[in-house]
């Protein structure tokens, strides 16, 4: 099995997760969720991130023991670690930004070599200049635009704002949910929204729709990919990042976009009855179910 080298760019975060009257503090952020998912599929992963002096040493050592490598400049000398307060209510959640670390810098990616990159900001920490440089350096760039679309009210509450289509020119792969499609295009119809986004540059556009089948647009072909049925949802935090890590590790290795989406979808949904990084499954836990979903994929007429 060929070794896949990936970089994951975005802030590591410390989340305070509140459920009913209980709360717990958990390590999170795209570098952790996507990194562990990609690592579970055998990828070599380097994290391009920032965290402050307040970042617990135990978290750092745990990530290193799990073979996630930190790129240069990860420890900020001027800013605290990005922190969110996440209030869980039923199947939904409300995010509040409590603290924010500094932006990622171009010097953090100078000289890096990899087969692909996942760009996934959480609070606007990635500039267009940084994204453009990633697009120049790496042949396969996966963008989750959540942090490009977020705005934060006075109390830190996260809301979506209208998105600039500028960032899409630097993405080969774009993953969006229904609200993000609307923020970019003003269109509620998911199929039409994905087609509009594809015209702005991405070769592959993936649309997730909660418990509905995933839509995948690739070279004028639209696929409907079944999703794993989940009987109990406790926490969806990080599910999209697990999808990203699983998808990129498998797609870069195998080149089959539909299979990669099937495997990533099962990885993302398998642990929704758990909280935090315990959601990330191993390949052995998901392969059989992903193969069953792959056999049921249908192509839609456009």
N, C-alpha and C positions, 0 to 999 in steps of 0.2 A: 504493500500500500504506500503510495507516494506521500512524502511529507508535505503538508500544506503550511505555508507561513503566512500568518495574518497579523495585521496591526488593528487595534481597536482604539478609536479616538473619542474621548468624552470624559466627563468628570466621574470619578468614583464618588459615591455619596454615602452618608450615614442617614438612614431613615428611622424616624420614630413612627411606628405603626400602631394606630389606635383602633381597637375593636371593642365596641360597646363601652365597658368601663375598664378595659385592660389596655396596656400599652407595652411595647417592647422596642428596643433599639437594635437595628439590624444593619449589617453591611450591605450595600447595594450599588446601583448604577450600572450602565451598559458595559463598562470594562469587566465588571465582575460577572454579571449574568451571561453576557455574550462570550466572554473569555472562557468561562468554565464549560459552557455548552460546546464551543469549538474544541476546547482541550479534550472533552470527553469523546470527541470523534477523531482524536489523534493529531490535531493541528498544533503547530508551534505558535504561541501567542505572545505578542509584545503589546503592552499597554502604554498608550500615549495619553497621559492624564495629569491631573493636578490634585493635590490634597495638602492640607495645612499641618502645622505643628501639633494641632489638636487631634490628628488622626491616630487612633489607638495602635500602639505597636503590635498588639496581638493580632489585629486585622491584617497589618502588613505582612507579618510572619506567616499567617495562615495562607495568604495568597501566594507567597513565595513557595511555601511547602506544596501548594497545589500547582506548581510549575507555571505560574503566570509571571512573565518577566516585565519589569518596569523600565520604560524608556527614560532618557535623560530629562532632568528638570521636573520630575514629578512632584517633589516636595517643595511647596511654596513657602517662601520666607516672609511673605507679607500678608497672606490671606488665610482665613480659616477654611476647613473642609466644607464643601457644599453639603447642606443638610436639608432634608424635607420632613415635614410632618404629614403623614398620610392617614386620613380618616376613612375607614372602611365602613360602608353601609350597604348591606345586601351584596349584590354583585358589583356595585359601583364603588368609586373612591373619589375623594377630594384631596388635592395636593396643595400644600402650603410651603413656600420656600422660606426657610428660616435663616440660612447662611449661604453665601456663595463664594467659591474660590475664584482665583484669577483665570483669565482666558488662557487657552492653550497657545503656545508660541511656535512660530515657524522653526526655530532652532531645535525644537523637540523632534522634528521629523527629518532633519538634515542627515543624509547618509544612510537612512534606513532602507533596507531591502525586504520585500515581501511579495507574495503572490497576489495579495488583495488587501483591501482596507475596509473596515466598517467605521463609518462616521455617524456618531449618534450623540449629539449634544443634549443636555437636559435643561440648561438654563442660559442659552445663548453664549456659551463659552467658546464656540468655534466661529471664527470670522469667515467671510467670503474669500479673503486672501488665503487663509489656511486651507479651506476646502479646495480652492483652485489649485494650490500646490499639491495637495493629495491627489487630485485628478490628473495632474501632470506626471506624478511620480509612479503611480500604480495603475496597472492595466484594468483591474476590476475594483470598482468602488461602490459599496453598498451604503446608501444613505437612509437613515431613519430621521425624518425631519422634526421630530417632536420638539426639540430644543430651539429650532428656528422659528417655530410657530407660537411658542408660549409667551405670554405676558403675565406680569404679576401685579396684583392690586396692592393697596397700601398695607393690608394685613398679611400679604404674602400669598394670597389665594391665586392659584394658577388658572388662567383662562386662555383660550385660543384666540389668536388674532389672524387677520388676513395675511396670507403668506406671499412672499416674493418668489416668482418663478425663476429668478436668477440662479439659485442654487442647483436647479435640476440639470443645468448644462454640464455639471461636473460629475454626475452620477450615471453609472451604467445600470445600477439596480436601485429602485426606489420602493420602499415599503410604506404604505399609508393605511390608516383606518378611515372609517366613514366621515368622521368630523374633520380629519386632515384633508381629505379630498374636497370637502366643502370649503374649507379655509383657503385652499389654493384656487379652486375653480368656480365656487359659487353654485356648483351642480350637486344635486342630491342623488341622482342616478349614478350608481357606482360604476357601471360599465362605461357609460359616457365619460365620467370623470377620469377613469384610468386612461381612456383613449386620448383625452385632452392633455393629460400629464405626459404621456408617451411622446407627444408631438414636441415637447420641450427638451427632449434629449435622451432620457433613459431608454435603454434597450429592453429592460425588463421592469414591469411595474406590477407590484403585488398589493392587493387590497384585502385587508382583513375585516371581518364583519361579525365580531362577537362569536356567537355559536353557529353562524351561517357559514356555508362553504367559502373557502378562500378563492378569490379571483386572481388569475395570473395572466398578464398580457405579455406576450413575447413574439416579436416579429410578426405582428398582425394576426396572431393566433391567441384567442382567449380561452383559457382553461378554467374549469370549475373543479376545485379540489375539495373533496369531503374532509370534514374535521372530526376528530375524536370526540365522542360524546362524553361529557363530564357530568357526573351525578351530583357532585358537591364542589362548589367554588368558594374557597376561603379567601384567597388573595391573588389578584391578577398582576401585581407589581412584578416587573421584570419579564413577563411572558413574551413581549415583543422583542426584547433583547436576546432571550433564549432562542427565539425563532431566527434572529439575525445570525447568531453564532453558529447554529446548526446548519442553516441554509448555506452560508458562505463556505464553511469547512467542506460540506458535501459537494456543492456546486463547483468549487475550484478544483476539487479532486476528480469528480466524475463527469462534469460538463452537462449533466441532464437536469435542466431547470425544473421540470415537473417532479422528478424524483426528489430533488433537493427540497422542494416546497412540501412534499408529503412528509418527509422525515422531520423537517423543521417544525411542521405543524403539530405532529405528535409529540415532539420534544417540548414544545411550548405549552401544550395543554395537559400533559401527563401529571404535572405537579401542582395543579391549581388548588388541590385540597391541602397544600402545605404552604408555609409562610417562609419568605426569604429565599436564600440560596439553596435551601433543601429542595426547591422545585426542580433543579437541574438533574435530568436523568442520564444514565449511561446509554451507549448505543444498544447494548443487549436488551434494555428495557423497552425499546421503541421500534426496533427493526421489523419485527413480524407484523405489528399493526400498521406501520407505514407501508409495507408491501401490500397489505390488504386494501388500503386506501388508494394506492397507486393503480390497482386494477380497476378501481371504480371512477377514475378521473374521466370527465367528459369535456369535449370541446364545444364551445358555444359558437353559433353563427353570428358573424358581425355584418 
